[in-house]
Amino acid sequence: MKKLIAAFLIYGGIANAQVKDYPIQPVAFTKVKLDDKFWSPRIETNRTVTIPASFARCENTGRVKNFEMAATHTGSFCTKYPFDDTDIYKTIEGASYSLAVHPDAKLDAYVDSLIAIVGRAQEPDGYLYTARTIDPLHPHSWAGTERWVKENELSHELYDSGHMFEAASAHYLATGKRNFLNIALKNADLLVNTFGPGKRHVAPGHEIVEMGLVRLYRITGKKDYLNLAKFFIDERGKRAYDKNSPDEWKNGMYWQDNVPVVDEDEAEGHAVRAMYLYSGMADVAALTGDKQYIAAIDRLWNNMVSKKMYVQGSIGAVGDGERFGANYELPNATAYNETCAAIGEVFWDQRMFLLHGDSKYIDVLEKVLYNGLISGVGLDGKSFFYTNAMQITNGVKGDDVEAARSGWFECSCCPTNMVRFLPSLPGYMYAQKGNNIYVNLFIAGNADIKLNNNDVKITQVNNYPWNGLLNFNIEPTSPTNFNLLVRIPGWSRAEAIPSDLYAYENSKPSKVIIKVNGRPVDYKIENGYAVIKKEWKKGDRLQMDLPMKVNKVIANHALKEDNNKVALQRGPVMYTAEWVDNNGRVSDLSIPRNATFTPQFDGGLLNGVTVLKGEVVRKDSLANGSSKVMLTVIPYYSWANRCKGEMQVWFPAVN
């Protein structure tokens, strides 16, 4: 059991040595224990509220019943979508991550009972897809009359398998039990026997099976799984779509199937599908050394960050198809920004860092994490956003824009994706390569890192993201020479994003002072990291002070809707105004160019937040004039936790 836990990486663990892999390896989340004022309560709420609520909703919405009916081949599929099976898988995955660091006999037994139900629904040859198995003569309308015939479109058969592989890997590595893993391996072997050269060819309509197969390969060392993941990726761009049609469904763009992946240079189509595809490409590239894949995902990442990302990190602007729009198509009133896309974006950013070791990927990951990702779950742990709006104006909003949180959705992919992501967060904090330890995220707690033949304990003490004073206690078991690479965030270097899409108005890089044992040290910056080389001894202390100015963010002129507007940021946190703090309206507010804002921590507001306050201008429509008023803005992630009303991120700038 202990051996399994030690091998538990955020991608599933390496139980078998691989010839190739990511040059940088993450420190397993099971080796990081949080004691953080910001994140620890959220992860605990996920454990005590969100996971139980998710399982309960899987039961009372019929998702569990679908598996029970599939086992007996009686009844009819009783939920709406053929991918509803995955909500059980994702919740089991999140519960497994939780069990790995917080044993819970009752939860463990319940998960086993669900796995037994899933196992009974599996067909003898390994096929597992309740939307067909319940009544094979009358399957779900998206599924087609036979297995796999609609897989390149909407059946989601392989999507279901992919999430099952991810969940089964997590469960095995958390508990050491093979009950779910054996189900997954039986299904994976069916896929190996069904798809590949000389067999059935398909480009999966909704990617994630590629990532799941890689996880099974890491556990078993069975090369067939890695080869099949690569096969599915290489099948893209071979279908007989109408390449000249402007309709993304008809030309294949929606599915990322219009051209071979190695020829892609623009992030396109359904945003969640894209994130899972690009993450899968990174996994396969790391394990095979495929340089064409790496060149392609480099181009795609640069395109996304320089032309297709909202200021708070979200992606997927267009509600029609939950997809990327054209370059610079980032409307505010109709912004879609699916929560699942933000989670997928973090998966991809992390993998890009592990490939290249550049802090810009973690800068974007952090922007998404503190803003457009956690906005997807309410502070109560049981209310959610599927979409993440940029503005809500009374009577003026797009049909797809949510103005209030919901307890559940018919398509509940976002709540269950959040369930599985939050417990794994500590696995994004540290990484290592050779004699280098990377510190990527500033979250209080301690990490136990095995470096060569020495154990190094790193304890972070901070109040991030509200305060930039960071303390690191370094405790090797014996004096050890190694390089500590501490990320200097882009926001502290006057870089709003690692592209020209957004910038800070009238802002210069701050001097970041680093002290070791109380004395300032000279350091050089490599790829965005301060590199501290020394022989570290028990009791050594590193301190870094990141000045947290309030920055006014401006947009590239190509973003027409944001011309002559500003948004507000402090540290990694983007801000927004809600009506409840601003006398009922925010859509009539403008920010003077010389306005200054004062941060104030309010421990009683929204579970404790730093708000910004400053004098702005309110337009008086009745008197055809304006007046000066005090504006209060709150962290973007925290909006819509009180009541429904206007919200705005971008404000007109006035002289």
Number of C-alpha atoms within 10 A of each C-alpha: 11 11 10 15 20 18 20 26 21 22 22 26 20 20 18 13 10 12 7 12 17 21 15 19 20 23 26 27 25 24 22 24 17 20 17 18 15 17 17 17 15 21 21 16 17 27 22 12 14 26 25 17 18 24 21 12 18 20 14 11 16 16 23 22 20 28 28 20 21 27 19 13 17 13 13 19 24 15 17 14 18 23 24 26 25 24 27 25 26 25 26 32 30 26 29 27 28 25 19 19 16 13 13 12 10 9 17 16 11 13 21 17 12 17 20 15 19 24 20 17 24 21 16 10 10 18 22 27 28 32 30 26 26 24 18 15 10 15 20 21 14 16 22 16 15 11 15 19 15 19 20 22 19 20 27 27 27 26 25 24 27 26 26 31 31 26 29 31 30 29 28 22 28 27 18 16 14 15 15 24 24 15 22 29 21 17 22 26 15 14 20 15 13 14 15 19 9 7 10 11 17 22 22 29 23 25 29 28 28 31 26 30 32 30 27 27 22 23 20 14 17 14 13 18 24 23 18 22 24 21 18 19 24 17 18 22 21 15 17 11 16 14 15 8 11 10 12 21 18 16 20 25 21 23 28 28 26 24 17 14 21 19 14 19 17 19 28 24 25 24 29 25 25 27 26 23 27 33 26 26 28 27 29 26 22 20 18 18 15 13 11 14 24 22 15 19 25 16 17 19 21 16 18 21 21 18 23 26 24 25 27 25 23 28 32 31 29 23 20 11 16 22 27 29 23 15 17 20 20 27 18 20 18 22 26 30 31 28 29 24 28 29 28 22 28 25 21 26 24 19 26 25 22 23 19 16 22 16 23 23 24 26 25 23 25 21 25 27 24 19 24 28 29 22 26 26 27 21 21 14 22 20 17 27 27 26 27 29 29 25 25 26 17 12 7 11 17 15 10 16 21 19 22 17 22 15 16 20 12 10 14 20 19 23 29 25 22 25 28 25 20 21 26 20 18 24 20 22 19 24 21 22 16 12 13 18 23 24 20 23 20 22 24 24 18 20 23 18 20 14 17 11 8 13 15 23 20 20 22 23 19 20 17 19 19 20 15 18 17 19 21 22 19 21 20 23 14 13 14 20 14 17 20 21 23 22 23 22 23 21 26 22 16 17 19 27 22 18 16 14 21 22 21 21 15 9 16 11 12 14 11 14 16 22 16 16 13 11 11 13 13 11 13 12 13 14 15 20 22 21 20 21 15 12 13 21 16 15 11 15 19 21 20 18 15 21 18 19 17 19 23 22 21 23 24 16 14 14 17 13 15 19 15 14 19 24 23 25 24 23 21 24 23 25 26 25 28 30 20 17 14 16 11 11 19 25 22 14 24 23 23 17 15 10 14 15 20 13 18 12 12 12 10 8 12 15 12 13 19 22 21 23 16 16 18 22 20 20 15 12 9 7 7 7 9 15 10 12 14 14 22 22 25 22 22 27 24 22 24 22 17 14 13 15 17 22 25 25 24 28 21 18 20 15 8
